[in-house]
Amino acid sequence: MECVTSATRHPGRPESALTGDPVDGAPLVVGFDLDMTLIDSRPGIKACYDALAAETGVAIDTALVVSRLGPPLVEELANWFPAQRVPEIADRYRAMYPQWAIEPTLVMDGARSAVDAVRAAGGRAVVVTAKWEPNALLHLRHLGIDADAVIGDLWAEGKARALREHGAAVYVGDHVGDVRGARAAGAVSVGVATGPCSAAELRDAGADAVLADLTAFPAWLADHG
């Protein structure tokens, strides 16, 4: 399935912002998306949607759902439930999530080494995600990914607020919405082609760099430091 969007390329931060040395008194901060960037949550999310479908009696194409992860939960639920029920169903899904989605979720290749590379450069790793923050924290704790901060419930350009507040010079994500968030924050956008958006789509959206996956991130950071 294609990941469709429109975006305009804007200049990224200067390369000096990618070093671990203080810039204007601040250390390097790298933001990471969560789903399909640091974690492969498809098995867990599918299990949770399957349970939700069984409980509500609503037919949900859960394979389709997990093929397009990225946008907020309420946007996906609106494809399956009447608008007036979406807030109630979103609350129910979030409550069911720890039971169904945490255990099956996997760490993405290179995720831990990417976070470690930021720390080795003297920086901080911040997770900024559209996922409900308590469930995002459960994933990170379960998989042993030690982020310096976790901010949830933010999508696309909305992520810019948290990225600016934490002084992120770089934002890494798998979706064109992540590219838009980085651009809005004035951060360097690093796309990883591990989610629903292809490498070409990430480049077309304005990513400054596109990697096959996070295993390539430590070398990219070293080269741009």
N, C-alpha and C positions, 0 to 999 in steps of 0.2 A: 504494500500500500504506500502511495506517495505521501510525503510530508509536504504540504502546500502552504506557502506563506509569501509575503512580500516584505522586503526590508531594504534599507539603504546603507551602504558602507560608509562608516565615519572613521576618522583617524583614531588609532588606539593610543594608549599611553606611551610615553617615551620609553626606550629600552632601559633607561636607568631605573625605572619603576619596577623592573623585574629582578633586581638584585636583592640579596638578603641584607644588604647594608641599609642603614637608615636613610630614607629620603624625606626631607623635611621633618626629621625626628621620628619617622614611623618605619617599622620593619615591614618586610614583604608580607602581604596577606594574599592568599589564593583561595578563591571560592570554588566549591564543587557542587554540582547538582547531585541528586541522590539516585532516583530510579533510572536504570540503564546507563548510568555513569559510574557510580561507585558500587551499586548493587544490581543484580538481576532479580528483580522482584516479580517477574512474570509468573513463575509457578505459584507464589503465595497470593498474588492478586487474583489470579484465575480461580484458585481454591476459594477465596473469599467471595468472589462474584458468584461462583457456583452455589455456595451455601446461601447467599442472598436470594438467588433465583429460586432455590428450593423452598426457602422460607416464605417468600412473597407470592410464589406462583407465577411470576413474570418470566417469560422466556428472554434470556440474555445471551447473546452470542459472545461468550467469554473469550474465545480465541481471537475474535475481532477486537475486543476491548484491550487485550494485552499486546496487540500488534501496534497500538497507537498511544502508548503511555507518554505522559508529559503534561498535558493540560489538566486543570483542576478537576477533582472528583465530581463536582456538581455539573460540569459540562458533559462528562461521560454519562452520568445518571440521567440527564435530560434526554438522552437518546432512547431510554427504556421506560421511563416513568413520567406521568403527567407533571407539569411544572409545579403544581401545588403540593405534590408529594415529595419533591426532590429534597427539601431541607430535612424532612423526617427520615427519608431513606438514607441520606448522607450520614446523619447521626447514627443510624442503625449499623451501617457499613463500618463506620469508624469504631463502633463498640465491638463488632465482630472481628475486626482486623487482627488483634493480637492472637486470638485463638487459631485463625486460619492462615495468616499470611507471614508470620515471622519465621517460623521453623523452616518452611520450604525455600525461603529466599537465599540466594547465593551471593557471594562476593564476586565482583567483576575482576577479571584478570588485570593485575597491576594496580588495583585500588589502594592496597596498603602501601605499596612501594611509592605510589604517587604522593600520598600524604607524608610518608617518611622523607621523601625528597624535599618537600617544602620545609619540614622541620630541620633537615640537614643544612638547608640554606639560611637558617636562622629565622624562618618565617612561621606564620600561623595558617592553619587550614580551617576554613569556615564552610559549613554545609548550608546552602540556601536552596530550598525545595518547595514545590507546590504541595507536598504531602503534609497532612496534619502533623504538627510538630511532635506530639507525644508518641505517635507511631513511628516517625522518623528516628527518634531517639532509641526506641526499642530495637529497630533494625541495626543501628550502629553498635549498640551495646552487645547484641547477640552475635554480630560478626566480628567484634573486636576492632572496629575502626574508631580511632580516638580523635575526634574533631575538637577543635578549640572552642567552637560555638556552632549551634544548630538553630537555624531560623526557618520555620515552616509557613505554609499557607500563602506563599508568594509565587506568582507566575509571570513569565515573560518580562515586560517592562517593569512590572511590580517588584521584581527581584532587585532592581537598581537601588531601592531604598536601603535594603539591608547591606548590599555590597558597598554603597557609599558610607553607611554608618560604620562599617568595619574597616574601611580603607582598602578594599580589595583592589589590587592592581591587575589581577587575572581572574577570569571566571571560566571554568571548564564544564561543559555540558554536552549532551547528546542530541538536543532538540534545537530547531531554529528559534524557538521561544527563548532558549538559553542565550543564543547569540544576541537576540534583541535585548535581553536583560543586561548583558555585558556592555553592549553599545550604549544603552541608556545610562549606565553607570560610569562611562568613560574608561572601562576596563578593557584589557586585552582579552579577546574572545578566543578560546581554544575549544574547538569542536572535537568530539570523539564519535566515530561512526559505529557506535555500538547499540544505538536505539532505532527508532522508527525513521529517522532522517538520514539520507545517504550523505556521503562525503561531498558530492556535488551540491546537494541542497544546502548543506552547512556553509560551503564556500559562497554560494550564491546569496545566502542571507547576510554575508559580511564577516564570517569568521576570519580572524587573522591567521590562524593555523588550524589544520585538520589532521588528526592522528587516527590511525586505525583503531587503537584502543589505548588504555592508560599505561600499558607496558612501555609505551614510547614517551611518556610524559617526563620521567626524570632526565632523559637525554635532552628533550626539548628545553626544559627549564635550565639545565646547565649551559646549553648553547646560547640561551637568551639572557643569561644572568650578567 
